[in-house]
Every structure is written in C-alpha cells, then in structure tokens.
Amino acid sequence: MVEVAVESGVVRGRRHRDVEMWRAIPYAAPPVGPLRFRAPQPVTPWSGVRDATQFAYAAHSHRFSSPLGVVKRQIQHEDCLTLNVCAPAKRTDGPLPVLVFIHGGGYFEGTSALPVHDPTPLVRRFGIVLVTINYRLGGLGFVDFSGYATEFESNLGLRDQVAALSWVRRNIAAFGGDPDCVTACGQSAGASAVLTHLAVPAAQGLFQRAIAQSPIPDAVRTPEQAADTARQVVDVLGGDHTLLRTAPPAAITRAAIRVMLRTARTVPCQMALAPVIDGDFLPEDPTAAIGAGRAHRVPLIIGSMRDEMGHAGWVPVRPFVDLFPTTPARVDRMFAATDPAARKNVLAHYPDYPSAATLTRLATDCFFVRPMIAAAEGHARHAPTYLYRIDYAPPVLRRIGMGAIHATDVPLLFGSAGAAALAVGGRREHRAIGDWVQQHWVEFARTGSAAWPAYADGEAAMVIDRPEPRMVDGLYSATRDAWCHYRGPQRDAKPTAAH
C-alpha cells in the first residue's frame, strides 16, 4: 500500500510490482440531489486515509456501457466524478510527463475502468504518469436543461473534464507528475472533447499538448438544437420538467438515449448528446475558433483509423447504426436536412456509389475524416499539428473483413492485454505497431514535437501500417476537396463570442 496527500486528504493506493495505482479519487463533489445539473463543486475534505485501491462507480448509461469482464460490470451511479492515477513506483529526480486520457463512447457511454484502459504497461515501460477520468454522460452530462431552472447549467460533461484537468494541475506533483507538461489525450468522443477544450476559456493552461484519436470535431449543438433535445427528453419523461430534479438517473439516461436515436434516424451524423455552444463556457463552434486562431495554441496530434466504419458489408451493430449514412436512404436524408447543394460534388468523389464498400467509405469520410481535416487545417495555421492515419488492422479483423475499424487504436496505445485476442495469428506485428504508437505518443507528450513533418494544406500525413509507418503526401486532398462545401448537421452554428 502507498499513501499520498492530495488537497482533500490522504489517499491510499496499491503497488503493482514497479508501478503504483490509485483508483476512484474524487476530483469534484458527487453531483447528486441539489447538485444534479450543476457544475462540478469542490470535494469535501476527509479525515484519515481514503482507500483508493478499487474502482468505484461508472457514469450512468445503458446496461452494457461499463463491462469489466465477460459477466462482470461496473455499477453505474451519479456519484461518478472520480479519476485514476498510475505512476512509476521508483521516483525520479525530476517531474514526469503526464498523460490525461478521456475515454470515448459518443458522450453517452463508457468508463475509465474498461480493461482496455489499463495504464500499467504504458507507465511501466515509459515512466510517465497516466490519469484516466470519469465524467457525466448522456442525459446527465450532455443535455442542456439550463432553460428549465436558473441553477441548472450547460455543458456538464465538459465542465467535469475541466474540473478533472484542474485537479491534475493542482495535485499531480504529489504523484511525481509535472503540472506544466500535461497532454490531454482522448479517443472518439474523448478526442472530440480534447478539441472542444481548445475553444473552452476555462481550459486555458490546463494542458500543454493535445492528442485526438478519431475525433468528431463538429459534434456540437447550437443553442436551438440543444433546447430541442432537452424538450424531447422532458417529453419522454412525461412532459413535466420538474421531474428532472427527482426522476431516477437511469430514467433520464434512457430518455436521452431514446432521443439520441430518434434524432439520428432523422438526420444521420447528427449527435443529439453533445456539447452546446452556450456563449459562455463554450463561446463558439470549436472548429471555427481553431481556424480563426482563437483556440489554445498547443501542439496537436490528430488522426483517425482508415476503416472507421469498417469494410464493405459491415456496419455498426444496431441500434446505433442509424447514426451513420450507410444506406442510400440515409444519405438522401442527410443531404436533404443539412446541405443539399453539396450533394453532387460529394457523390462525384465516390464513383461506385451506392455499393456497400462506397457507403462505408462515405460514412467514414462524412462522420470522421471531413471534420477532422477541417480541424487539422485550422489548427495547423496557428500551432504545430501532426496528422496520422492508422491503416493497420489486427489479424482477426482482417480475416473477417472489418479492417482498421474504430477504437482498435486504444489497445495499440495502452498495450493492454485485452488486445491479445485480436492479435492472434500476428502478435509480433501487432506488438510492433503498438510499440511505434506508444513511443511516438509518449515522445510527443515529453517534447510537444512528433517525429514526422507537421501537417499543412492536405500534405504530409503519417500512415501507420505494417511493415513500416510511412509518410504520404496529399493523403486526404481529394476527400477534402469533395467535402469542402458541405457544412454538416451543425451548419447553423455561429460564433457567439471570442476569447
């Protein structure tokens, strides 16, 4: 057992050979009772020693959101504002780089306790401090109910993440970490959040580098869209907004997911559960802020998987398939509701449309690649920006035709044992690709510089594949040109302030 004093009291963690781990350290007060739909509040200090050897609660989501094994799952509760710290057991003379990882899950599912997020291999090998966090999800974290009560606040999930980053800045030195060398890293919704924090004034100075793996940078809502989502959730709950204070958290969560799926069926690629441009905490659209130089100018690694949506014939499992334009009918609905004028130019880029292979490629480009390129190009004008694409697919996924799909970069980064099944038939190559990702991500966290040329105007991008990662010029040029006039489901979002 190992004890560390943080601002609220002493926490007791556990040593695992040459690393030390603390789990479920509270970074904010439990958002329960009168604190529901409120910004995170300070932790009440405790006396004595607080046990931090076990995971506590996951944020509320659907029942399959927080698996810890084949049959075991993490209990979900509103009291979820905790983080986990992993550090080398042997302290060095100087402070260590800190990596803060924000889990993905579409802003409505996930937990830092997933086995794939096991930090010990990365910490043991590279001697960094790694922090993983939980934050409010779905109806409790990414629906804006602020129109129903003066004390209700917007962007609660984002505020939770900023509170966690602020806790790291104030406390991470006690674990051997350097508060002035913090990298905010996330995957999927976590990556989207990292990019969004570039435009959040309250996040200024809380991290010095950023890594965004498979982000959806335009996953934000206008105030009007957010208000409509909130109204629909209240309607599902019975139409009485006063129930928001007393309804079981699981009921609010279910209602929000129901509205999310209904919205996606109406307009594919639209995420109803997402941050809102509230003119205050998030003053303007993140991509617009990044492009205009009004975002935090920190070095950035940004990229995606080659086959986010899979190869031909494979699409995500229902019911979440409706999020994506993977059928001609959904493509038609998407353009009709967003940007009809761009349809001809976009579809000209896919000569085999509407084959299954073309539809999955179009869905990948629309949902992931298109907004990612816009964010990368905008940020590259103001800060070092390094673009990549992971083309490597584990052997099992290659054999069944799924390719380098969404989220298979997470085990590459963490080097987690859970990737072993995917690597059957090619463990050596899987380990080699994972080694490359880990080495380059950690070196970037240490220095703020990647080991390949910075991105500029559709040119240099690192393609990570076997047998060797390689630079490719103009990797996304044609895709960027095809989608350049498409404005997306948040096309009416307008800046409301600047910072």
Stockholm file with secondary structure:
# STOCKHOLM 1.0

chainA/1-499         MVEVAVESGVVRGRRHRDVEMWRAIPYAAPPVGPLRFRAPQPVTPWSGVRDATQFAYAAHSHRFSSPLGVVKRQIQHEDCLTLNVCAPAKRTDGPLPVLVFIHGGGYFEGTSALPVHDPTPLVRRFGIVLVTINYRLGGLGFVDFSGYATEFESNLGLRDQVAALSWVRRNIAAFGGDPDCVTACGQSAGASAVLTHLAVPAAQGLFQRAIAQSPIPDAVRTPEQAADTARQVVDVLGGDHTLLRTAPPAAITRAAIRVMLRTARTVPCQMALAPVIDGDFLPEDPTAAIGAGRAHRVPLIIGSMRDEMGHAGWVPVRPFVDLFPTTPARVDRMFAATDPAARKNVLAHYPDYPSAATLTRLATDCFFVRPMIAAAEGHARHAPTYLYRIDYAPPVLRRIGMGAIHATDVPLLFGSAGAAALAVGGRREHRAIGDWVQQHWVEFARTGSAAWPAYADGEAAMVIDRPEPRMVDGLYSATRDAWCHYRGPQRDAKPTAAH
#=GR chainA/1-499 SS CEEEEETTEEEEEEEETTEEEEEEEESSCCCCGGGTTSCCCCCCCCSSEEECSSCCCBCSCCTTSCBSSSSCBCCBCSCCCEEEEEEESSCCSSCEEEEEEECCSTTTSCCTTCGGGCCHHHHHHHCCEEEEECCCCHHHHSSCCTTSCTTCCSCHHHHHHHHHHHHHHHHGGGGTEEEEEEEEEEETHHHHHHHHHTTCGGGTTSCSEEEEESCCTTCCBCHHHHHHHHHHHHHHHTSCGGGGGTSCHHHHHHHHHHHHHHHHHHSTTCCSSSCBCCSSSSCSCHHHHHHTTCSCCCCEEEEEETTTTCSTTCCCCTTGGGGSCCSHHHHHHHHHHSCGGGHHHHHTTCTTTTSHHHHHHHHHIIIIIHHHHHHHHHHHTTSCEEEEEECCCCHHHHHTTCCSCTTTHHHHHHCCGGGTTTTTTCHHHHHHHHHHHHHHHHHHHHHSCCSSCCCCTTCCEEEECSSCCEEETTTTHHHHHHHTTCCCTTTTCCCCCCC
#=GC SS_cons         CEEEEETTEEEEEEEETTEEEEEEEESSCCCCGGGTTSCCCCCCCCSSEEECSSCCCBCSCCTTSCBSSSSCBCCBCSCCCEEEEEEESSCCSSCEEEEEEECCSTTTSCCTTCGGGCCHHHHHHHCCEEEEECCCCHHHHSSCCTTSCTTCCSCHHHHHHHHHHHHHHHHGGGGTEEEEEEEEEEETHHHHHHHHHTTCGGGTTSCSEEEEESCCTTCCBCHHHHHHHHHHHHHHHTSCGGGGGTSCHHHHHHHHHHHHHHHHHHSTTCCSSSCBCCSSSSCSCHHHHHHTTCSCCCCEEEEEETTTTCSTTCCCCTTGGGGSCCSHHHHHHHHHHSCGGGHHHHHTTCTTTTSHHHHHHHHHIIIIIHHHHHHHHHHHTTSCEEEEEECCCCHHHHHTTCCSCTTTHHHHHHCCGGGTTTTTTCHHHHHHHHHHHHHHHHHHHHHSCCSSCCCCTTCCEEEECSSCCEEETTTTHHHHHHHTTCCCTTTTCCCCCCC
//
